[in-house]
Amino acid sequence: MDLGLTGKVAIVSASSKGLGYAVARALAAEGCRVCVSSRTAEAAEKAARTIVAETGAEAGAVMGLPCDVTRAADCERLVQAVVGKWGGVDILVNNSGGPSPGSFDAADERLWQDAIDSTLMNVVRFSKLCIPHMKKNKWGRIITITSTSAVQPIDHLMLSNALRGAVHGLSKTLATELGPHGILVNCVVPGMHATDRLAHVSEARAKISGLTPDEEYAKLSQAIPVGRLGDPAELAAAVAFLASERASFITGTSLLVDGGATRGLT
């Protein structure tokens, strides 16, 4: 199936590894010009080179740039660089590593502010920077990778539970405001995927439960109806579809990619 993405310009934040990397790779494979970002230039550039090697994309079609998504100036520099090279932005995929795990008592104001900057304000900042370019072309996609904590709170992820819902509310509101401009806004909600982030969550849970991190990691897949963790490429395929012409009547929605783990109705 031709997704109609050839030549589209995409920014994928926090994409040197994990789910973000899988999304950047999938978009490059579909013919997008993709900006990969990471906190360090070395990691971003390495990821860009690897994507070119793995997908056969032209070297100039994938670039890696440093960007700390918690810093407004970094976000602005990245978007300016992309527009300067490719003339605009068609697709924005908001991704971040997620706030620190822990309980309410353990989170001081600094942790709260860090979580707000990395989970909510990054979406606000990148959206504000990219929307004018999308409006100019009367075409755009804003897709935010969130978490099942937005629809079903997860134990020991208090900060994520509190803030992911805010991101969904923002996305739903933007979908209404931007629909007349040809810009579609959706969230993709990953469940448990085999990433470094999941390993860190397992370590945090082990400190509380008394089990080993490996035992906690194994427990995660046991709670998923399909009986396994997700492959990041499966999440990336969902994002690529929502970015495509084939999803031209889908906006304001939250797509669960979790193997059936979420029990609530969405």
Contacts in CASP RR format, 6 or more apart in sequence:
PFRMAT RR
TARGET T0000
AUTHOR 0000-0000-0000
METHOD contacts of the structure
MODEL  1
MDLGLTGKVAIVSASSKGLGYAVARALAAEGCRVCVSSRTAEAAEKAART
IVAETGAEAGAVMGLPCDVTRAADCERLVQAVVGKWGGVDILVNNSGGPS
PGSFDAADERLWQDAIDSTLMNVVRFSKLCIPHMKKNKWGRIITITSTSA
VQPIDHLMLSNALRGAVHGLSKTLATELGPHGILVNCVVPGMHATDRLAH
VSEARAKISGLTPDEEYAKLSQAIPVGRLGDPAELAAAVAFLASERASFI
TGTSLLVDGGATRGLT
1 246 0 8 1.000
3 30 0 8 1.000
3 240 0 8 1.000
3 241 0 8 1.000
3 243 0 8 1.000
3 244 0 8 1.000
3 245 0 8 1.000
3 246 0 8 1.000
4 30 0 8 1.000
4 244 0 8 1.000
4 245 0 8 1.000
4 246 0 8 1.000
5 27 0 8 1.000
5 30 0 8 1.000
5 31 0 8 1.000
5 32 0 8 1.000
5 91 0 8 1.000
5 240 0 8 1.000
5 243 0 8 1.000
5 244 0 8 1.000
5 245 0 8 1.000
6 30 0 8 1.000
6 31 0 8 1.000
6 32 0 8 1.000
7 31 0 8 1.000
7 32 0 8 1.000
7 33 0 8 1.000
8 31 0 8 1.000
8 32 0 8 1.000
8 33 0 8 1.000
8 90 0 8 1.000
8 91 0 8 1.000
8 243 0 8 1.000
9 32 0 8 1.000
9 33 0 8 1.000
9 35 0 8 1.000
9 82 0 8 1.000
9 86 0 8 1.000
9 87 0 8 1.000
9 88 0 8 1.000
9 89 0 8 1.000
9 90 0 8 1.000
9 91 0 8 1.000
10 24 0 8 1.000
10 27 0 8 1.000
10 32 0 8 1.000
10 33 0 8 1.000
10 34 0 8 1.000
10 35 0 8 1.000
10 89 0 8 1.000
10 90 0 8 1.000
10 91 0 8 1.000
10 92 0 8 1.000
10 93 0 8 1.000
10 243 0 8 1.000
11 34 0 8 1.000
11 35 0 8 1.000
11 37 0 8 1.000
11 78 0 8 1.000
11 79 0 8 1.000
11 82 0 8 1.000
11 89 0 8 1.000
11 91 0 8 1.000
11 92 0 8 1.000
11 93 0 8 1.000
11 126 0 8 1.000
11 130 0 8 1.000
12 20 0 8 1.000
12 23 0 8 1.000
12 24 0 8 1.000
12 27 0 8 1.000
12 34 0 8 1.000
12 35 0 8 1.000
12 36 0 8 1.000
12 37 0 8 1.000
12 93 0 8 1.000
12 95 0 8 1.000
13 20 0 8 1.000
13 37 0 8 1.000
13 67 0 8 1.000
13 69 0 8 1.000
13 93 0 8 1.000
13 94 0 8 1.000
13 95 0 8 1.000
13 96 0 8 1.000
13 122 0 8 1.000
13 126 0 8 1.000
14 20 0 8 1.000
14 37 0 8 1.000
14 38 0 8 1.000
14 69 0 8 1.000
14 95 0 8 1.000
14 96 0 8 1.000
14 97 0 8 1.000
15 21 0 8 1.000
15 23 0 8 1.000
15 24 0 8 1.000
15 36 0 8 1.000
15 37 0 8 1.000
15 38 0 8 1.000
15 44 0 8 1.000
15 47 0 8 1.000
15 93 0 8 1.000
15 95 0 8 1.000
16 36 0 8 1.000
16 37 0 8 1.000
16 38 0 8 1.000
16 43 0 8 1.000
16 44 0 8 1.000
16 46 0 8 1.000
16 47 0 8 1.000
17 38 0 8 1.000
17 43 0 8 1.000
17 47 0 8 1.000
17 195 0 8 1.000
17 196 0 8 1.000
18 193 0 8 1.000
18 195 0 8 1.000
18 196 0 8 1.000
18 197 0 8 1.000
18 232 0 8 1.000
19 95 0 8 1.000
19 145 0 8 1.000
19 190 0 8 1.000
19 193 0 8 1.000
19 195 0 8 1.000
19 232 0 8 1.000
19 235 0 8 1.000
19 236 0 8 1.000
20 93 0 8 1.000
20 95 0 8 1.000
20 145 0 8 1.000
20 232 0 8 1.000
20 236 0 8 1.000
21 36 0 8 1.000
21 47 0 8 1.000
21 51 0 8 1.000
21 232 0 8 1.000
22 232 0 8 1.000
22 233 0 8 1.000
22 235 0 8 1.000
22 236 0 8 1.000
23 93 0 8 1.000
23 95 0 8 1.000
23 145 0 8 1.000
23 235 0 8 1.000
23 236 0 8 1.000
23 239 0 8 1.000
23 240 0 8 1.000
24 34 0 8 1.000
24 36 0 8 1.000
24 47 0 8 1.000
24 51 0 8 1.000
24 62 0 8 1.000
24 93 0 8 1.000
25 51 0 8 1.000
25 54 0 8 1.000
25 55 0 8 1.000
25 233 0 8 1.000
25 236 0 8 1.000
26 233 0 8 1.000
26 236 0 8 1.000
26 237 0 8 1.000
26 239 0 8 1.000
26 240 0 8 1.000
27 34 0 8 1.000
27 91 0 8 1.000
27 93 0 8 1.000
27 239 0 8 1.000
27 240 0 8 1.000
27 243 0 8 1.000
28 34 0 8 1.000
28 51 0 8 1.000
28 52 0 8 1.000
28 55 0 8 1.000
28 57 0 8 1.000
28 61 0 8 1.000
28 62 0 8 1.000
29 55 0 8 1.000
29 57 0 8 1.000
30 240 0 8 1.000
30 244 0 8 1.000
31 57 0 8 1.000
31 61 0 8 1.000
32 61 0 8 1.000
32 91 0 8 1.000
32 243 0 8 1.000
33 60 0 8 1.000
33 61 0 8 1.000
33 62 0 8 1.000
33 86 0 8 1.000
34 48 0 8 1.000
34 51 0 8 1.000
34 57 0 8 1.000
34 61 0 8 1.000
34 62 0 8 1.000
34 63 0 8 1.000
35 62 0 8 1.000
35 63 0 8 1.000
35 64 0 8 1.000
35 65 0 8 1.000
35 78 0 8 1.000
35 81 0 8 1.000
35 82 0 8 1.000
36 44 0 8 1.000
36 47 0 8 1.000
36 48 0 8 1.000
36 51 0 8 1.000
36 62 0 8 1.000
36 63 0 8 1.000
36 64 0 8 1.000
36 65 0 8 1.000
37 44 0 8 1.000
37 64 0 8 1.000
37 65 0 8 1.000
37 66 0 8 1.000
37 67 0 8 1.000
37 69 0 8 1.000
37 78 0 8 1.000
38 44 0 8 1.000
38 47 0 8 1.000
38 64 0 8 1.000
38 66 0 8 1.000
38 67 0 8 1.000
39 66 0 8 1.000
39 67 0 8 1.000
39 68 0 8 1.000
40 66 0 8 1.000
41 64 0 8 1.000
41 65 0 8 1.000
41 66 0 8 1.000
44 64 0 8 1.000
44 65 0 8 1.000
44 66 0 8 1.000
44 67 0 8 1.000
45 64 0 8 1.000
47 64 0 8 1.000
48 62 0 8 1.000
48 63 0 8 1.000
48 64 0 8 1.000
51 57 0 8 1.000
51 62 0 8 1.000
52 58 0 8 1.000
52 59 0 8 1.000
52 60 0 8 1.000
52 61 0 8 1.000
52 62 0 8 1.000
63 85 0 8 1.000
65 77 0 8 1.000
65 78 0 8 1.000
65 81 0 8 1.000
65 82 0 8 1.000
66 74 0 8 1.000
67 74 0 8 1.000
67 75 0 8 1.000
67 77 0 8 1.000
67 78 0 8 1.000
68 74 0 8 1.000
69 75 0 8 1.000
69 96 0 8 1.000
69 117 0 8 1.000
69 118 0 8 1.000
69 122 0 8 1.000
69 125 0 8 1.000
69 126 0 8 1.000
70 114 0 8 1.000
70 117 0 8 1.000
70 118 0 8 1.000
70 121 0 8 1.000
70 122 0 8 1.000
72 125 0 8 1.000
75 122 0 8 1.000
75 125 0 8 1.000
75 126 0 8 1.000
75 129 0 8 1.000
76 125 0 8 1.000
76 129 0 8 1.000
79 89 0 8 1.000
79 126 0 8 1.000
79 129 0 8 1.000
79 130 0 8 1.000
82 88 0 8 1.000
82 89 0 8 1.000
83 89 0 8 1.000
83 133 0 8 1.000
87 133 0 8 1.000
88 133 0 8 1.000
88 137 0 8 1.000
89 130 0 8 1.000
89 133 0 8 1.000
89 134 0 8 1.000
90 133 0 8 1.000
90 134 0 8 1.000
90 137 0 8 1.000
90 139 0 8 1.000
90 140 0 8 1.000
90 141 0 8 1.000
91 140 0 8 1.000
91 141 0 8 1.000
91 143 0 8 1.000
91 243 0 8 1.000
92 126 0 8 1.000
92 127 0 8 1.000
92 130 0 8 1.000
92 141 0 8 1.000
92 142 0 8 1.000
92 143 0 8 1.000
93 143 0 8 1.000
93 144 0 8 1.000
93 145 0 8 1.000
93 239 0 8 1.000
93 243 0 8 1.000
94 122 0 8 1.000
94 123 0 8 1.000
94 126 0 8 1.000
94 127 0 8 1.000
94 142 0 8 1.000
94 143 0 8 1.000
94 144 0 8 1.000
94 145 0 8 1.000
95 144 0 8 1.000
95 145 0 8 1.000
96 118 0 8 1.000
96 119 0 8 1.000
96 122 0 8 1.000
97 118 0 8 1.000
97 197 0 8 1.000
98 115 0 8 1.000
98 118 0 8 1.000
98 119 0 8 1.000
98 147 0 8 1.000
98 160 0 8 1.000
98 197 0 8 1.000
99 111 0 8 1.000
99 114 0 8 1.000
99 115 0 8 1.000
99 118 0 8 1.000
99 119 0 8 1.000
99 157 0 8 1.000
99 159 0 8 1.000
99 160 0 8 1.000
99 163 0 8 1.000
100 107 0 8 1.000
100 111 0 8 1.000
100 114 0 8 1.000
100 115 0 8 1.000
100 159 0 8 1.000
101 156 0 8 1.000
101 157 0 8 1.000
101 159 0 8 1.000
101 160 0 8 1.000
101 200 0 8 1.000
101 201 0 8 1.000
101 204 0 8 1.000
101 205 0 8 1.000
102 156 0 8 1.000
102 157 0 8 1.000
102 158 0 8 1.000
102 159 0 8 1.000
102 204 0 8 1.000
103 156 0 8 1.000
103 158 0 8 1.000
104 158 0 8 1.000
107 115 0 8 1.000
107 158 0 8 1.000
107 159 0 8 1.000
111 159 0 8 1.000
112 159 0 8 1.000
115 159 0 8 1.000
115 160 0 8 1.000
115 162 0 8 1.000
115 163 0 8 1.000
116 163 0 8 1.000
119 159 0 8 1.000
119 160 0 8 1.000
119 163 0 8 1.000
119 164 0 8 1.000
119 167 0 8 1.000
120 163 0 8 1.000
120 166 0 8 1.000
120 167 0 8 1.000
120 170 0 8 1.000
123 144 0 8 1.000
123 167 0 8 1.000
123 170 0 8 1.000
123 171 0 8 1.000
124 170 0 8 1.000
127 142 0 8 1.000
127 174 0 8 1.000
130 142 0 8 1.000
131 142 0 8 1.000
131 178 0 8 1.000
131 183 0 8 1.000
134 140 0 8 1.000
134 142 0 8 1.000
134 178 0 8 1.000
134 181 0 8 1.000
134 182 0 8 1.000
134 183 0 8 1.000
135 178 0 8 1.000
135 181 0 8 1.000
135 183 0 8 1.000
138 181 0 8 1.000
138 182 0 8 1.000
139 182 0 8 1.000
139 183 0 8 1.000
140 182 0 8 1.000
140 183 0 8 1.000
140 184 0 8 1.000
141 183 0 8 1.000
141 184 0 8 1.000
141 185 0 8 1.000
141 186 0 8 1.000
141 242 0 8 1.000
141 243 0 8 1.000
142 171 0 8 1.000
142 174 0 8 1.000
142 178 0 8 1.000
142 183 0 8 1.000
142 184 0 8 1.000
142 185 0 8 1.000
142 186 0 8 1.000
143 185 0 8 1.000
143 186 0 8 1.000
143 187 0 8 1.000
143 188 0 8 1.000
143 239 0 8 1.000
143 242 0 8 1.000
143 243 0 8 1.000
144 167 0 8 1.000
144 171 0 8 1.000
144 186 0 8 1.000
144 187 0 8 1.000
144 188 0 8 1.000
145 187 0 8 1.000
145 188 0 8 1.000
145 190 0 8 1.000
145 235 0 8 1.000
145 239 0 8 1.000
146 164 0 8 1.000
146 165 0 8 1.000
146 167 0 8 1.000
146 168 0 8 1.000
146 187 0 8 1.000
146 188 0 8 1.000
146 189 0 8 1.000
146 190 0 8 1.000
146 254 0 8 1.000
147 154 0 8 1.000
147 157 0 8 1.000
147 160 0 8 1.000
147 164 0 8 1.000
147 189 0 8 1.000
147 190 0 8 1.000
147 191 0 8 1.000
148 154 0 8 1.000
148 189 0 8 1.000
148 190 0 8 1.000
148 191 0 8 1.000
148 256 0 8 1.000
148 258 0 8 1.000
148 261 0 8 1.000
148 262 0 8 1.000
149 157 0 8 1.000
149 160 0 8 1.000
149 161 0 8 1.000
149 164 0 8 1.000
150 164 0 8 1.000
150 165 0 8 1.000
150 167 0 8 1.000
150 168 0 8 1.000
150 187 0 8 1.000
150 189 0 8 1.000
150 254 0 8 1.000
151 168 0 8 1.000
151 189 0 8 1.000
151 254 0 8 1.000
151 256 0 8 1.000
151 262 0 8 1.000
151 264 0 8 1.000
151 266 0 8 1.000
152 262 0 8 1.000
152 263 0 8 1.000
152 264 0 8 1.000
153 161 0 8 1.000
154 160 0 8 1.000
154 161 0 8 1.000
155 205 0 8 1.000
156 201 0 8 1.000
156 204 0 8 1.000
156 205 0 8 1.000
156 208 0 8 1.000
157 201 0 8 1.000
167 187 0 8 1.000
168 187 0 8 1.000
168 254 0 8 1.000
171 185 0 8 1.000
171 186 0 8 1.000
171 187 0 8 1.000
171 252 0 8 1.000
171 254 0 8 1.000
172 185 0 8 1.000
172 252 0 8 1.000
174 185 0 8 1.000
175 184 0 8 1.000
175 185 0 8 1.000
175 186 0 8 1.000
175 251 0 8 1.000
175 252 0 8 1.000
176 252 0 8 1.000
178 184 0 8 1.000
178 185 0 8 1.000
179 185 0 8 1.000
179 251 0 8 1.000
184 242 0 8 1.000
184 247 0 8 1.000
184 248 0 8 1.000
184 250 0 8 1.000
184 251 0 8 1.000
184 252 0 8 1.000
185 251 0 8 1.000
185 252 0 8 1.000
186 242 0 8 1.000
186 250 0 8 1.000
186 251 0 8 1.000
186 252 0 8 1.000
186 253 0 8 1.000
186 254 0 8 1.000
186 255 0 8 1.000
187 252 0 8 1.000
187 253 0 8 1.000
187 254 0 8 1.000
187 255 0 8 1.000
188 235 0 8 1.000
188 238 0 8 1.000
188 239 0 8 1.000
188 242 0 8 1.000
188 254 0 8 1.000
188 255 0 8 1.000
188 257 0 8 1.000
189 254 0 8 1.000
189 255 0 8 1.000
189 256 0 8 1.000
189 257 0 8 1.000
189 258 0 8 1.000
189 262 0 8 1.000
190 235 0 8 1.000
190 257 0 8 1.000
190 258 0 8 1.000
191 230 0 8 1.000
191 256 0 8 1.000
191 257 0 8 1.000
191 258 0 8 1.000
191 259 0 8 1.000
191 261 0 8 1.000
191 262 0 8 1.000
192 198 0 8 1.000
192 220 0 8 1.000
192 221 0 8 1.000
192 223 0 8 1.000
192 224 0 8 1.000
192 229 0 8 1.000
192 230 0 8 1.000
192 258 0 8 1.000
192 261 0 8 1.000
193 229 0 8 1.000
193 230 0 8 1.000
193 231 0 8 1.000
193 232 0 8 1.000
193 234 0 8 1.000
193 235 0 8 1.000
194 229 0 8 1.000
194 230 0 8 1.000
194 231 0 8 1.000
194 232 0 8 1.000
195 232 0 8 1.000
198 217 0 8 1.000
198 220 0 8 1.000
198 229 0 8 1.000
199 213 0 8 1.000
199 217 0 8 1.000
202 213 0 8 1.000
202 214 0 8 1.000
202 216 0 8 1.000
202 217 0 8 1.000
202 220 0 8 1.000
203 213 0 8 1.000
203 216 0 8 1.000
205 211 0 8 1.000
205 216 0 8 1.000
206 212 0 8 1.000
206 213 0 8 1.000
206 215 0 8 1.000
206 216 0 8 1.000
209 216 0 8 1.000
211 219 0 8 1.000
220 229 0 8 1.000
221 227 0 8 1.000
221 228 0 8 1.000
221 229 0 8 1.000
223 261 0 8 1.000
224 230 0 8 1.000
224 258 0 8 1.000
224 259 0 8 1.000
224 260 0 8 1.000
224 261 0 8 1.000
225 259 0 8 1.000
225 260 0 8 1.000
225 261 0 8 1.000
226 259 0 8 1.000
226 260 0 8 1.000
230 259 0 8 1.000
234 257 0 8 1.000
235 257 0 8 1.000
238 255 0 8 1.000
238 257 0 8 1.000
241 247 0 8 1.000
242 250 0 8 1.000
242 255 0 8 1.000
254 266 0 8 1.000
256 262 0 8 1.000
256 266 0 8 1.000
END
